[in-house]
Amino acid sequence: MPIYVYETTDPAKPPRRFEVKQSMKDEPLRVDPETGEAVKRVISGGYGVHVVGGSTGPSVGSVGGCGPGCGCH
């Protein structure tokens, strides 16, 4: 079951984030179950790691993931 991050939205208070384990079929929360404050779901990129070819580091002569014309290498 995925863990979703929510953030309180009351402009009079500093935002507070918390995590909730929910099914992907569940509707997003509209209020914090503990405090009743209005919340929104925070979209994030996640923390997964993608390894190409089973290597844990760059290969000798590797260009990187951007491509040869990106200017970062």
Beta strands, then each sheet from edge to edge (+ up, - down):
strand 1: 3-8
strand 2: 17-21
strand 3: 39-42
sheet 1: 2+ 1- 3+
end
